[in-house]
Amino acid sequence: MTVAQVPQEKFHHRLPGNPPGSPPPVTGELNPHPLHCQIDKCIKQLDGKGLFGGPYVKDYLYDRKRRNCRPSTIRHNFSALMVFLSYLKEKDRTSLETLTRDDLSSFIEHEQDRGMQPNTVSTRLRLLYAFVRYLVDREVAHPDILKRKLRVKVPEALPRALDPEDVQQLLAVIEKPRDRALEEWLKLRDPAKERLFYGQGRLRLGYTAVRMRFAKYLDEAGLALKGYSLHCLRHTCATELLNAGMRLECLQQLLGHSSIEMTRRYARLTDNTRREEYFRAMARIEQGEAYGYHQRHLELPSVLEKTELLGPYH
C-alpha cells in the first residue's frame, strides 16, 4: 500500500503548543498541574531515547488529559507508544506520516516473538489503535490503516484469586473500615441499617459504586494492569479459606456451588500449604508404630492426591 507523506508543518496549528479547542498548556506556573509535569517528563524521556513523533505524542497525551483520563491511563498510553516507537526506530522508520497497517502487524509479531503474553500484546494494540485514530482524525496518517483492524486472540480465563503480595498491596491503600470489611466496621456501622454494607443515603451499596471504588484502589495500589475484577475477590476469599484448613466440601456449601469440581477451580492451595501438608504426612509415616505397612503405603498417596487435586489455578 502506497501512502503519501504528509508534511508535519501542515498541522503546526494542531501541535501541542496549540491544541484544538483549548488554550495552550501553562508550564510557567509556580504550581503546575501534576499531569503537565507527568506529560512533560514523558516527552523528555521520548526525546532522550532519540525517538521521533514527540510533538504528536505530546499533543495526544494532552488530548487524553482534556478527556479526563486518569494519570495511570495516560502512563499506560505513553508506555505503549514508547515500545512501538522504539520498534519503529529499530526498523529505520523516521516518521508517523508514513505509518501503515504492515507496521502494526509486524509489531505484533515482534512482541509475540519476545514472549509477551497475549493479554499484554492485545492491550498495547488497543492503545496503539487509539493513537492511530487520533492521527487519522488530524490527517497525519492515512485512513486505510484503520481498515480491517488487527486482533489478538486472548484465551478466555475464569477470574482468578489475587496473589498474596497483591492482597497486602491493595489493603495498604484502603483506609475506610467499611471498604476493608474488618471487625472495626461492625463497631462503626449504623445498627439500624438492614444491610451489612450500605451506601450513602441508600438502603444498599450498589454494584457500580463498589466496582468504581475497587478500580480506584487498584489504581492507587499500582495493580490496575493486573486484570483483577470484583469477582476475583470471591476467588481470593475461597483460596484463603482453603489455605486456612477448610475442607473442600464445606467450602463448596459456603460458595453455593452445585458441584465440587467448580469449587476446585475456584480455589487453589499455595505452595507453602502443599509443602507443609506433605511434610506433616511424612512425619506421621515415619512414626512407624502408629502406622502399619498398609497404612504407610496409603497415607502419602492420599495426601498428595488432596494437595494435587486442585493443581495450579489457571
Secondary structure, DSSP 8 states (H G I E B T S, - for coil): -------GGGGGGGSTTS-TTS------SSS--HHHHHHHHHHHHHHHTT-S-HHHHHHHHHHHHHTT--HHHHHHHHHHHHHHHHHHHHTT---STT--HHHHHHHHHHHHHTT--HHHHHHHHHHHHHHHHHHHHTTSS-GGGGSS---------------HHHHHHHHTT---HHHHTSHHHHHHS-TT-SSSS--TTSSS--HHHHHHHHHHHHHHTT-GGG---THHHHHHHHHHHHHTT--HHHHHHHHT-SSHHHHHHH----HHHHHHHHHHHHHHHHT-TTS-HHHHHHHHHHHHHHHHTT-S--
